Amino acid sequence: MTQAYQQTPQGKIDSGFGYRSTADEVLAGIDLSGKLALVTGGYSGLGLETTRALVKAGTHVVVPARRPDTAREALASIENVEVDELDLSDLDSVRAFAQRFLDSGRSIDLAILNAGIMACPETRVGPGWELQFATNHLGHYTLINLLWPALKANGGARVVATSSTGHHFSPIRWDNLNFEGNYHKFEAYGQSKTANSLFAVELDRLGAEHGVRAFAVHPGGIMTPLQRHMPKEEMIALKWIGEDGETVNEAFKTPEQGAATQVWAATSPQLEGKGGVYCEDCNIAEPFHPDKRAVGVKDYAIDPEQAERLWKLSAELTGADLSKS
């Protein structure tokens, strides 16, 4: 008998962790032996730290990578990891990876959708999709929909979508999703991060009765290869790095700290029975308030109606829809 879905309140709990907590600290005392985790982009930046921490806690980690040889080299010193090829901007690649995984007959306990791109030059993929929306949202949307049998197979799973405070830059641009004629790299990035959050809201609603719960997370400001499309002059102007072009703003987190919130959302016993919320600093985030501009989640990023609308649109664009299965 299906239980009625109850949306988790968007507000802080007593997690015991905070801004500077690390992934290892979050996982202290948690035994993940026998669990299988999928971590997209789990070979670079905070994804690498997420993989390392999960393996240390006993997890077998599958890392789908656009550059599998590079991934294998980065992960060579970490045991219990396997690498496979996946280009999130190419839905044929997504379908091929998903089929290979399903053919293995395994279930997924944790899925951390960590891979992403930011502030890239205007680029089109597929039928003219803007690259950041296609990679950060549509690729992950399709992946999870295709892997649905593996996610619900073992009594459920947790799915963590890596969003960002960058969602403050833009809601979903329903009238011009692909920024045709007026591309702005940060607004396009912001739209994709809003989409990540809305995806978690609707996935949680659809998946709760199957034991699949979903969360969106802001990992924090971290200096990683995510900034590869940004010139140093731009990062200096934003005060992300110092005038010397090297010193990182002390407000930024380390990769170990940046990995903490997504690992916490994926594993914390405190979140049992919860889902569909946006998290930051190893806690459920508060709603955005104008007096605290750099934190909190904007209403449009957790709105259930917009989440359902985006899901239906994504299904139309990709042809994947677990809600019909």
One Martini backbone bead per residue (centre of mass of N, CA, C, O) as a GRO file, in nm:
protein
  325
    1MET     BB    1   0.094   0.038   0.025
    2THR     BB    2   0.081   0.363  -0.034
    3GLN     BB    3   0.242   0.632   0.084
    4ALA     BB    4   0.226   0.938   0.177
    5TYR     BB    5   0.372   1.223   0.079
    6GLN     BB    6   0.628   1.404   0.264
    7GLN     BB    7   0.758   1.704   0.299
    8THR     BB    8   1.047   1.834   0.387
    9PRO     BB    9   1.164   2.063   0.574
   10GLN     BB   10   1.321   2.386   0.519
   11GLY     BB   11   1.550   2.322   0.778
   12LYS     BB   12   1.731   2.305   1.038
   13ILE     BB   13   1.942   2.081   1.209
   14ASP     BB   14   2.118   1.873   1.443
   15SER     BB   15   2.411   1.762   1.302
   16GLY     BB   16   2.718   1.853   1.417
   17PHE     BB   17   2.787   2.024   1.166
   18GLY     BB   18   2.981   2.225   0.918
   19TYR     BB   19   3.165   2.429   0.718
   20ARG     BB   20   3.455   2.260   0.809
   21SER     BB   21   3.376   1.997   0.749
   22THR     BB   22   3.450   1.666   0.665
   23ALA     BB   23   3.408   1.370   0.516
   24ASP     BB   24   3.540   1.200   0.741
   25GLU     BB   25   3.374   1.317   0.975
   26VAL     BB   26   3.092   1.237   0.868
   27LEU     BB   27   3.186   0.912   0.852
   28ALA     BB   28   3.222   0.864   1.137
   29GLY     BB   29   3.099   0.542   1.224
   30ILE     BB   30   3.033   0.462   0.922
   31ASP     BB   31   2.919   0.164   0.766
   32LEU     BB   32   2.967   0.075   0.401
   33SER     BB   33   2.967  -0.214   0.373
   34GLY     BB   34   2.845  -0.333   0.058
   35LYS     BB   35   2.831  -0.073  -0.089
   36LEU     BB   36   2.708   0.121  -0.371
   37ALA     BB   37   2.861   0.382  -0.562
   38LEU     BB   38   2.781   0.672  -0.755
   39VAL     BB   39   3.035   0.899  -0.910
   40THR     BB   40   3.036   1.169  -1.074
   41GLY     BB   41   3.341   1.294  -1.112
   42GLY     BB   42   3.529   1.095  -0.906
   43TYR     BB   43   3.847   1.227  -1.007
   44SER     BB   44   3.785   1.536  -0.922
   45GLY     BB   45   3.820   1.723  -0.679
   46LEU     BB   46   3.552   1.664  -0.481
   47GLY     BB   47   3.504   1.386  -0.610
   48LEU     BB   48   3.765   1.254  -0.509
   49GLU     BB   49   3.700   1.291  -0.206
   50THR     BB   50   3.442   1.129  -0.210
   51THR     BB   51   3.562   0.862  -0.298
   52ARG     BB   52   3.771   0.829  -0.073
   53ALA     BB   53   3.572   0.834   0.169
   54LEU     BB   54   3.388   0.597   0.083
   55VAL     BB   55   3.606   0.379   0.072
   56LYS     BB   56   3.698   0.409   0.370
   57ALA     BB   57   3.388   0.313   0.458
   58GLY     BB   58   3.342   0.052   0.230
   59THR     BB   59   3.295   0.140  -0.056
   60HIS     BB   60   3.186   0.085  -0.376
   61VAL     BB   61   3.310   0.267  -0.665
   62VAL     BB   62   3.156   0.428  -0.937
   63VAL     BB   63   3.325   0.596  -1.219
   64PRO     BB   64   3.208   0.810  -1.434
   65ALA     BB   65   3.390   0.913  -1.741
   66ARG     BB   66   3.502   1.114  -1.996
   67ARG     BB   67   3.811   1.040  -1.885
   68PRO     BB   68   3.914   0.734  -1.809
   69ASP     BB   69   4.224   0.750  -1.804
   70THR     BB   70   4.242   0.986  -1.606
   71ALA     BB   71   4.083   0.848  -1.381
   72ARG     BB   72   4.268   0.603  -1.333
   73GLU     BB   73   4.512   0.771  -1.252
   74ALA     BB   74   4.377   0.926  -1.007
   75LEU     BB   75   4.275   0.624  -0.875
   76ALA     BB   76   4.519   0.419  -0.838
   77SER     BB   77   4.543   0.445  -0.501
   78ILE     BB   78   4.243   0.335  -0.504
   79GLU     BB   79   4.041   0.114  -0.383
   80ASN     BB   80   3.734   0.003  -0.489
   81VAL     BB   81   3.746   0.103  -0.801
   82GLU     BB   82   3.554   0.197  -1.092
   83VAL     BB   83   3.574   0.259  -1.446
   84ASP     BB   84   3.376   0.451  -1.678
   85GLU     BB   85   3.212   0.562  -1.958
   86LEU     BB   86   3.099   0.922  -1.958
   87ASP     BB   87   2.892   1.158  -2.138
   88LEU     BB   88   2.660   1.392  -2.040
   89SER     BB   89   2.631   1.547  -2.333
   90ASP     BB   90   2.572   1.237  -2.431
   91LEU     BB   91   2.304   1.029  -2.454
   92ASP     BB   92   2.438   0.779  -2.577
   93SER     BB   93   2.643   0.748  -2.347
   94VAL     BB   94   2.439   0.722  -2.119
   95ARG     BB   95   2.292   0.470  -2.226
   96ALA     BB   96   2.539   0.282  -2.238
   97PHE     BB   97   2.616   0.288  -1.943
   98ALA     BB   98   2.346   0.199  -1.820
   99GLN     BB   99   2.339  -0.077  -1.961
  100ARG     BB  100   2.599  -0.191  -1.844
  101PHE     BB  101   2.508  -0.176  -1.553
  102LEU     BB  102   2.247  -0.344  -1.570
  103ASP     BB  103   2.394  -0.602  -1.682
  104SER     BB  104   2.539  -0.658  -1.395
  105GLY     BB  105   2.300  -0.672  -1.162
  106ARG     BB  106   2.320  -0.420  -0.990
  107SER     BB  107   2.300  -0.213  -0.718
  108ILE     BB  108   2.212   0.112  -0.575
  109ASP     BB  109   2.276   0.317  -0.285
  110LEU     BB  110   2.456   0.556  -0.417
  111ALA     BB  111   2.408   0.887  -0.575
  112ILE     BB  112   2.654   1.118  -0.704
  113LEU     BB  113   2.603   1.429  -0.879
  114ASN     BB  114   2.907   1.590  -0.943
  115ALA     BB  115   2.924   1.661  -1.217
  116GLY     BB  116   3.056   1.957  -1.401
  117ILE     BB  117   2.995   2.286  -1.534
  118MET     BB  118   3.143   2.631  -1.571
  119ALA     BB  119   3.146   2.916  -1.745
  120CYS     BB  120   3.121   2.865  -2.043
  121PRO     BB  121   3.122   2.883  -2.348
  122GLU     BB  122   2.924   2.892  -2.602
  123THR     BB  123   2.739   2.579  -2.630
  124ARG     BB  124   2.632   2.309  -2.840
  125VAL     BB  125   2.409   2.026  -2.810
  126GLY     BB  126   2.258   1.827  -2.993
  127PRO     BB  127   1.951   2.009  -3.053
  128GLY     BB  128   2.076   2.292  -2.911
  129TRP     BB  129   2.185   2.268  -2.637
  130GLU     BB  130   2.291   2.395  -2.361
  131LEU     BB  131   2.563   2.273  -2.203
  132GLN     BB  132   2.500   2.309  -1.896
  133PHE     BB  133   2.216   2.188  -1.901
  134ALA     BB  134   2.289   1.920  -2.038
  135THR     BB  135   2.501   1.823  -1.829
  136ASN     BB  136   2.395   1.892  -1.536
  137HIS     BB  137   2.097   1.783  -1.604
  138LEU     BB  138   2.012   1.593  -1.847
  139GLY     BB  139   2.224   1.375  -1.798
  140HIS     BB  140   2.137   1.304  -1.505
  141TYR     BB  141   1.843   1.253  -1.555
  142THR     BB  142   1.884   1.014  -1.749
  143LEU     BB  143   2.055   0.833  -1.573
  144ILE     BB  144   1.850   0.789  -1.340
  145ASN     BB  145   1.617   0.681  -1.511
  146LEU     BB  146   1.779   0.431  -1.625
  147LEU     BB  147   1.870   0.336  -1.316
  148TRP     BB  148   1.611   0.272  -1.153
  149PRO     BB  149   1.624  -0.039  -1.101
  150ALA     BB  150   1.891  -0.011  -0.920
  151LEU     BB  151   1.775   0.191  -0.702
  152LYS     BB  152   1.515  -0.003  -0.608
  153ALA     BB  153   1.620  -0.303  -0.559
  154ASN     BB  154   1.744  -0.258  -0.238
  155GLY     BB  155   1.511  -0.067  -0.100
  156GLY     BB  156   1.691   0.164  -0.205
  157ALA     BB  157   1.810   0.517  -0.216
  158ARG     BB  158   2.053   0.777  -0.264
  159VAL     BB  159   2.026   1.107  -0.409
  160VAL     BB  160   2.280   1.347  -0.517
  161ALA     BB  161   2.259   1.684  -0.609
  162THR     BB  162   2.485   1.914  -0.740
  163SER     BB  163   2.464   2.220  -0.664
  164SER     BB  164   2.425   2.581  -0.591
  165THR     BB  165   2.445   2.915  -0.520
  166GLY     BB  166   2.415   2.969  -0.831
  167HIS     BB  167   2.099   2.961  -0.836
  168HIS     BB  168   2.070   3.274  -0.787
  169PHE     BB  169   2.116   3.365  -1.095
  170SER     BB  170   1.873   3.150  -1.186
  171PRO     BB  171   1.608   3.046  -1.311
  172ILE     BB  172   1.398   2.910  -1.512
  173ARG     BB  173   1.394   2.962  -1.870
  174TRP     BB  174   1.110   2.894  -2.022
  175ASP     BB  175   1.141   3.096  -2.285
  176ASN     BB  176   1.488   3.033  -2.279
  177LEU     BB  177   1.668   2.769  -2.210
  178ASN     BB  178   1.923   2.824  -2.438
  179PHE     BB  179   2.007   3.121  -2.478
  180GLU     BB  180   1.896   3.258  -2.734
  181GLY     BB  181   2.074   3.561  -2.808
  182ASN     BB  182   2.160   3.571  -2.458
  183TYR     BB  183   2.432   3.479  -2.348
  184HIS     BB  184   2.512   3.378  -2.000
  185LYS     BB  185   2.723   3.197  -1.817
  186PHE     BB  186   2.600   3.237  -1.521
  187GLU     BB  187   2.301   3.201  -1.583
  188ALA     BB  188   2.331   2.920  -1.704
  189TYR     BB  189   2.445   2.795  -1.453
  190GLY     BB  190   2.212   2.868  -1.263
  191GLN     BB  191   1.994   2.707  -1.407
  192SER     BB  192   2.132   2.426  -1.369
  193LYS     BB  193   2.120   2.442  -1.051
  194THR     BB  194   1.818   2.464  -1.028
  195ALA     BB  195   1.763   2.197  -1.171
  196ASN     BB  196   1.900   2.015  -0.962
  197SER     BB  197   1.702   2.085  -0.733
  198LEU     BB  198   1.432   2.012  -0.874
  199PHE     BB  199   1.502   1.720  -0.928
  200ALA     BB  200   1.509   1.632  -0.628
  201VAL     BB  201   1.218   1.697  -0.560
  202GLU     BB  202   1.080   1.501  -0.769
  203LEU     BB  203   1.232   1.241  -0.711
  204ASP     BB  204   1.137   1.217  -0.420
  205ARG     BB  205   0.836   1.196  -0.478
  206LEU     BB  206   0.861   0.940  -0.667
  207GLY     BB  207   1.066   0.757  -0.471
  208ALA     BB  208   0.967   0.715  -0.174
  209GLU     BB  209   0.792   0.446  -0.210
  210HIS     BB  210   1.088   0.302  -0.293
  211GLY     BB  211   1.330   0.438  -0.110
  212VAL     BB  212   1.390   0.698  -0.281
  213ARG     BB  213   1.613   0.960  -0.200
  214ALA     BB  214   1.650   1.323  -0.235
  215PHE     BB  215   1.922   1.565  -0.286
  216ALA     BB  216   2.047   1.890  -0.250
  217VAL     BB  217   2.372   2.061  -0.298
  218HIS     BB  218   2.602   2.286  -0.140
  219PRO     BB  219   2.949   2.267  -0.109
  220GLY     BB  220   3.087   2.529  -0.188
  221GLY     BB  221   3.368   2.709  -0.206
  222ILE     BB  222   3.597   2.578  -0.457
  223MET     BB  223   3.917   2.504  -0.578
  224THR     BB  224   3.882   2.375  -0.903
  225PRO     BB  225   3.836   2.256  -1.228
  226LEU     BB  226   3.566   2.417  -1.262
  227GLN     BB  227   3.745   2.694  -1.334
  228ARG     BB  228   3.877   2.647  -1.628
  229HIS     BB  229   3.705   2.888  -1.789
  230MET     BB  230   3.857   3.093  -1.598
  231PRO     BB  231   4.024   3.362  -1.569
  232LYS     BB  232   4.223   3.514  -1.344
  233GLU     BB  233   4.109   3.801  -1.370
  234GLU     BB  234   3.821   3.719  -1.289
  235MET     BB  235   3.888   3.595  -1.006
  236ILE     BB  236   4.007   3.855  -0.892
  237ALA     BB  237   3.752   4.034  -0.927
  238LEU     BB  238   3.585   3.823  -0.734
  239LYS     BB  239   3.784   3.732  -0.494
  240TRP     BB  240   3.895   3.428  -0.512
  241ILE     BB  241   4.167   3.565  -0.571
  242GLY     BB  242   4.452   3.713  -0.562
  243GLU     BB  243   4.668   3.937  -0.713
  244ASP     BB  244   4.877   3.690  -0.761
  245GLY     BB  245   4.690   3.436  -0.872
  246GLU     BB  246   4.691   3.216  -0.605
  247THR     BB  247   4.544   3.312  -0.363
  248VAL     BB  248   4.297   3.187  -0.168
  249ASN     BB  249   4.018   3.245  -0.039
  250GLU     BB  250   3.946   3.182   0.298
  251ALA     BB  251   3.635   3.106   0.243
  252PHE     BB  252   3.721   2.869   0.119
  253LYS     BB  253   3.719   2.542   0.061
  254THR     BB  254   3.816   2.241   0.075
  255PRO     BB  255   3.770   1.948  -0.075
  256GLU     BB  256   3.707   1.798   0.192
  257GLN     BB  257   3.481   2.004   0.270
  258GLY     BB  258   3.314   1.998   0.004
  259ALA     BB  259   3.237   1.683   0.032
  260ALA     BB  260   3.061   1.668   0.295
  261THR     BB  261   2.763   1.730   0.213
  262GLN     BB  262   2.725   1.497   0.008
  263VAL     BB  263   2.795   1.273   0.210
  264TRP     BB  264   2.585   1.340   0.422
  265ALA     BB  265   2.332   1.311   0.238
  266ALA     BB  266   2.404   1.003   0.160
  267THR     BB  267   2.444   0.887   0.494
  268SER     BB  268   2.277   1.013   0.710
  269PRO     BB  269   2.070   0.917   0.970
  270GLN     BB  270   1.919   1.201   0.998
  271LEU     BB  271   1.778   1.146   0.692
  272GLU     BB  272   1.581   0.950   0.760
  273GLY     BB  273   1.284   0.997   0.580
  274LYS     BB  274   1.409   1.208   0.399
  275GLY     BB  275   1.360   1.482   0.147
  276GLY     BB  276   1.371   1.733  -0.101
  277VAL     BB  277   1.632   1.898  -0.016
  278TYR     BB  278   1.844   2.167   0.060
  279CYS     BB  279   2.200   2.170   0.112
  280GLU     BB  280   2.436   2.303   0.369
  281ASP     BB  281   2.683   2.261   0.580
  282CYS     BB  282   2.571   1.987   0.689
  283ASN     BB  283   2.266   2.081   0.612
  284ILE     BB  284   1.970   2.214   0.617
  285ALA     BB  285   1.857   2.471   0.459
  286GLU     BB  286   1.765   2.782   0.446
  287PRO     BB  287   1.594   3.016   0.343
  288PHE     BB  288   1.622   3.281   0.171
  289HIS     BB  289   1.793   3.594   0.264
  290PRO     BB  290   1.887   3.916   0.193
  291ASP     BB  291   2.095   3.933   0.447
  292LYS     BB  292   2.200   3.633   0.315
  293ARG     BB  293   2.322   3.599   0.010
  294ALA     BB  294   2.524   3.326   0.023
  295VAL     BB  295   2.264   3.181   0.138
  296GLY     BB  296   2.046   2.957   0.072
  297VAL     BB  297   1.716   2.899  -0.069
  298LYS     BB  298   1.528   2.945  -0.330
  299ASP     BB  299   1.205   2.899  -0.406
  300TYR     BB  300   1.241   2.810  -0.714
  301ALA     BB  301   1.432   2.549  -0.625
  302ILE     BB  302   1.167   2.409  -0.437
  303ASP     BB  303   0.928   2.400  -0.629
  304PRO     BB  304   0.698   2.162  -0.704
  305GLU     BB  305   0.580   2.272  -0.973
  306GLN     BB  306   0.853   2.322  -1.115
  307ALA     BB  307   0.957   2.035  -1.083
  308GLU     BB  308   0.737   1.899  -1.256
  309ARG     BB  309   0.780   2.066  -1.510
  310LEU     BB  310   1.075   1.984  -1.558
  311TRP     BB  311   1.035   1.684  -1.580
  312LYS     BB  312   0.848   1.688  -1.828
  313LEU     BB  313   1.048   1.833  -2.012
  314SER     BB  314   1.283   1.629  -1.986
  315ALA     BB  315   1.124   1.392  -2.102
  316GLU     BB  316   1.077   1.518  -2.381
  317LEU     BB  317   1.386   1.563  -2.452
  318THR     BB  318   1.493   1.245  -2.372
  319GLY     BB  319   1.277   0.993  -2.318
  320ALA     BB  320   1.290   0.993  -1.998
  321ASP     BB  321   1.060   0.812  -1.751
  322LEU     BB  322   0.998   0.670  -1.446
  323SER     BB  323   0.690   0.751  -1.399
  324LYS     BB  324   0.604   0.523  -1.631
  325SER     BB  325   0.708   0.244  -1.479
   0.00000   0.00000   0.00000
